[in-house]
């Protein structure tokens, strides 16, 4: 659905966004009501509500076109990630190269590269290689978390292809993920920058802590939106922020610019995950590589679900119903739960929950665009702004 249509009733005034320099991206400024106000900052939940600035661009649907400005650098990142030494266990080496080559948006390393290039400095060759190293580190860390996620979720397919978890035993798959974590740490160390290494290690700590929070929160229908924000910050936004902050540090940017780029990564990452959670309800197996409602089936509660429950005529009764259905499925068969989730997905799709969640994603994107104001105008800044539009309009 066109994002412009989803926010047209909120629009008060249309501005041309100065970072676009003639591109089609525009911003709609609107005052959001209390129910649509979004809380965000580098520390989630601080109570600051932002005035909405909604992007209604129509960027290319193929993300590769948006990443063209850093295409050659991304190729170097890919080569670096695929490099293995002869001592590596043969089956692991094969699986490792297949995993790295299996696709993905490469959004996280691209953000690191764009953030570095956007600072309008001509970095020395050594600084460029260190930026390649941190870009490889964040993508390798992301890939490692996906391998472990597949074990945790018992997933046999990802992007329509068999997961390593489907081919190997769980213990072997966990060890393969561990190897990737080690490789990611090695790449981070190659930056030879103590602050960047600390950013990387802190991010890994945050991500693991967040994954444990998510596991222990499964099927807990009494949790609130604040716990959701904490989870998606840890799961997604922390790594986006690490990518952009680290790049700025390596380029020797002023501290205020470093913080703006860190905040940009955070805001973009929060929006990205909210849209991911929306797609889990409105997407399909063909585009997502997994059935709609997969998160809810796993017991992971996301923003559209929270909005749906709160709009129910009797939220507490609905929560009780969900818990009862989950218990009944445990006793009499998983088909009961699968059917329950399918019915809820249909109901969520036809409710106001999707647009309410999308409005929050748009608020985060508005904040991300404001962070970009600290950067000089150039093609990399423009590409980062267009990525903001892509994130809230993507269908995969």
N, C-alpha and C positions, 0 to 999 in steps of 0.2 A: 504494500500500500504506500502511496506517495506520502512522504513525510510532510510535505507542504500541506496536504489535505488534513493530516492528523492534528495540525496545530493552527489551522486557519482561523478557528474561532477564538484563539487567544491573541492573535496578532493585533497590535495597535499601530505600529509604525515600521516601515521597511527601510533598512539602511543598506547601503553598499559597503561591503566590508573592505577596508583599505588594504588588507593583506592579499586580496585576490587580484588586484591590478588588472581589472577587466574580465576576469574569469566569471563564471556563472554563479559562483557561490554568493549568497546573500544572507543577511541575518535579520531575523524578525525579533524585535524587542517587545516583550510583553510582561506584565506583572502577573505572577502566578499566585493563585489562591493558596491558602494555608495547606490544603490537602495535597497540592502539587509542588509545594516548595521542597527543594532538595537540600539536605545537609551534606556539606562536603568540605574537606580541607585535607592537609597532609596527615592529620590525625582524625580519622573518621569519627563523627558524632560530637563535634564541638559546638553544635547549635547554630552555626552561621548559615543563614538562608540567602541564596543568591537570586538575583533577578534574572529571569530567563532571557537568553539571547540565542535563538534557535536557528540552526543552519538549515537551509532548504536548497542546498546545491544539488546538482545532478552530475556527480563525477562518473568516470568510466566504471562500468560494472565489473570489469576485469581489473583486479588490484595490481596486476603486473604493469599496467599502463601508468598507474600512479607512482610506482616504484622505479620508473625509468631513470630518474635523475641519479639514482645510486645503483643502477644495474651492474656496472662493472665491479663496484665494491662488493655487492652481494655475491657475485661470482667468486670473488676471493674468499669471502666468508664460507661459501659452500665448499670450496676446495680445502680450506683449512679444517672444516668439520669432518670431511671425509678422509683426511690423512690418518693412516694407521701404520704402526711399525710392524716389522716382520715377526716380532715375538708374540703378537696378539693371538690368542686362541682362535683357530680357523673359523669355526661356526659363529663365534662372536663377531669376528671381523666382517663376515658376510652379512650377518643380521644388522650390524652397525651401519654399514654402507647402504643397505636397503632402507633402513629407517630414515637415514638422513636424506636419501633420494626420493622418499615417498611423497614429497610435495609439502603442502602447508603454505600459508600465506607469507611467511618470512617477515611478518609485520614487526616483530620485536627487534631483530637486527637492523631492519630498515630504519626504524625510529632512531636507533643509536647513530647510524650513519648520517641520517638527515639532520639530526640535532647537531652533530659535529660540523657538518658542512654549512649549516645555516648560520653559523657564527661569523661567516664572511672573513675567515682568515685562511691563509695558505699554509697549512701545516707542514712541518718537516716530514720527511719520509718515515722517520721513527714514530712520530705522533700518529701518522696515518696507519701504520701497522698496529699500533696499540689500539686504535679505534676498531680495526678489523678484529683484533683479538677479543675485545669486550663484546662486540656484536656476535662473534661466534660463541662466546661464553653464555650470553643470555639465551640464545637459541638452543644451545646444547642443554642448558638447564631446563628450558621449556620442554624439550623432547624427552628428557629423563623423567620429568613429572608425568608426561603422557604415558610412558611405559609403566610407571608405577600405578597410575590411575586405572589403567586397563586391568591390572592385577586386582586392585581394590574393588573395582566394579564387576569383575568377571567378564569384561568385554572381549568379544571374539572378533569384532569388526571395528575398524576406524577408517574413515574416508572410503568406505566400501570395500576395503581390503582386509585380509586376515591380520589380526594383531600378532605380535610376538607371543603374547599370552596364549593365543590359540595354537601356536606351533610348538612351544616349549612348555616345560613344567613351570609352575608358579615360582618355585625357588630359583630356577635358572633365569626366569624373566626378571625377578627382583635383582639378581646379581648383574644382569645386563644393564638395568637402570642405574645401579650403583656405579658401574663403570662409566656411564655417561655423566653422572654427577662429578666423578673424579676428573674426567676430561674437561668439563665446564670449569672446574676450579683451576685446572692447569692453564686454560686460556686466560682466565682472570688474572692469574699470577704473571702471565706474560706482559701485562700492562706495566709491571714494575712500579705501580702507583699504590701506595699504602691505603690512601683514602678509597680508591676504587675497589681494592681487595676487601676492605671493610664493608663497603656498600654491597658487594656481591655476597659475602658471608652473612650479613644481616638479612639480606633478602631471602636467602635459602632458609634461614631460621624462621623468618616470618611465614614463608610458604609451607613449611612442614607443620608449624603450629596451626596454621589455617586449615590444612588438610585434616589434622586430627580434630579440630573443632567441627569440621563438616561431618566427619564420620560419627562423632559422638552426638551430633545434632540430628541424625537421620531419624525420620518418623517422629520427631518432636514437634507436634502441631501447636505447641504453646509458645514457641520462640517468636521473636518480634523482628521488625525490619532492621533495627540497629545491629542485631546479631548477623543478619544477612549482609549488611554493609561491611562488617568486620571480616566476614568470610570472603567476600569477593575482592576486598582490598588485598587480603593475604594471598588469595588464589591467583589473581590476575593483575590487579593494578600495581602491586608492589614491584613486579618484574618490569612492567612498562616504565614505571618511575625510575627504576634502577638503570634501565637502558639509556634513558635521556639524561639523567643526572650524571652517570659515569662518563658519557660522551662529552658533556660540558666540562667536567673536571679535567679530562685528558686534554682538552683544547685550551686549558688555562683561562676559562671564562671568569668574569667577575662573579663574586658570590651571589649577588642578587639575580644574575642571569642563570646561574646554576640552579637556584631555588625555583625560578620560573619554569625552567625546563623540567625539573623534577615534578613540579605541580602539573605541568602539561601532561607528562606521562601518566601521572596518577589519575587525572580527570578523564583522559582518553581511555585508560584501562578500565575505569569504573563503568563508563558508557559502553565499552566493548562487551564487558561481561553481562551487563543488563540486557543488551541486545541479544547476546548469546542465549540468555535465559528466556527471552521472548521467542526467539526462533525455536526453542525446544517445544513450545506450544503451537506455533503457527506454521512451522516447517514440516517437511516430510522426509521419509527415508531416502528418497532419491537425491535431494539437495544436501541433507545433513549427514548422510551415511549412517543414520540411526533412526529408530522410530520416534515420532512425536511423543512427548511425555516421558522420555527416558529418565530425566532427573527425578520427576515425581515418583516414578516406579521404583527408583533406588532409594526413595525416602528423602531426597534433597529438596528442600523447599526454597523457592525463588520468588522474586518480586511480583511477577504476575499472579502467582498463587496467593501471596499475602493480600494483594488488592482484591482478588476474587473473594477470599474469605471475609474480608472486612465489609464487602458490599452485600454479603449474604444477609437475608432477613433475620437469621438466627446464627451468628458466627459460632457460638459455643456448641450448639447442637450439631453444626456441620463438622466441627473439629472432632466431636465425640463419634460421629458417624465414620469419619476417616480412620480413627483409631480402631473402631470396632471391625471395619472391613479389613484392616491390616491383620488384626488378630485372627479373624475368621479365615483369611487366606493362609496364614501360618498353620492352621489346624486342618483345613479342608482342601487346600490346593491353590497354587499361585494364579490360576485362571481367574479366580474371584477378584484378585487385586488388579490384574491386567484389565479386566472389564471395567472395574471401578475407575481406574486411571483414564481409560479411554473416554468414559462418560464425562469425567471432570475436564479433560482436554477440550472436548466439544463445548462444554459450558463456558470455559474460560475464553475460548475463541469468540464466542458470541456476546461476551460481557464487555464492560468498560475497562476491565483490568489491563488488557493489552495496551490501550492508548494511555492509561495512567502510568504504566511502567515506562512506556516510550517517552512520555513527557519528562520523566526523571533522567533518562538517558540524554535527552536533548539539553537538559540543564547542565549536566556534566560537560557536554560538548561545548556549550556556551562558555563555561569557565576555561576550558582548554584553549579556545580561540583567544580569550583575553590574555592568557599566559603568553601566547605568541606575539603579542604586542611588544614584548621586550626584545624581540629579534630584529635584525636589519631585514629590509625587504629583498628577497631573492627567490630563486626558483625552489629552493629547499623549504623555505618558510611557506611558500604557496602550496607545495606538495603536502606538507604537514597539515595545512588547513583543509586541503581536499580530502586527506585521509579522515579528518573529522566527519566530513559529510558521508564518506564511504561507510564508516562504522555504523552510522544510524540508518543507512539505507540498504545495507547488504542483505542478501538472502541466503548466505552460506557462511 
